[in-house]
Amino acid sequence: MKINPMIKKILPVIAFLMILISSCGPTRRSISIEEGWDLIGERKVNFVVDKDIIDVHSTSKFTAIRFKVEGKDVRINELKIHLQNGDKLEPSLDDVIAADQYSKEILLTEDGKFVNRIEFRYRTTGNVLQGRANVLVFGKRHKGN
């Protein structure tokens, strides 16, 4: 059986497209979250000093905040937590958080506070070629929620 020359030319292109399409699966990952904690934000961190604002869209009160660093170490130079009542907390923080580790808990109040947004000044440490870090921000729900 003789194969048409046109089909011979198109066949590799079709095979390539099928491989490409099959590799385009969902990129969502699942993370386990400790009971009582909510994931309230997430950001990729650059290598130069980066300033990010994470708007918190939650109707829950939180008694503490902490973050987890994924992929690479992150140096956090400054942190500001803006509360719904207009108060701003600026915990003293100039620390490196290792990859795949949690920061210390930053206590808000025992009766809980509504958080509007969190501002970070931070940067990924290490080699640019090894990728950027990802920071996950968690809020500890007030038991009254």
Buried (B, 14 or more C-beta within 10 A) or exposed (E): EEEEEEEEEEEEEEEEEEEEEEEEEEEEEEEEEEEBBBEBBBBBBBBEEBEBEBEBEBEBBBBBBBBBBBBBBBBBBBBBBBBEEEEEBEEEBEEEBEBEEBBEEBEBEEEBBBBBBBBBBBBBBBEEEEEBBBBBBBBBBBEEE
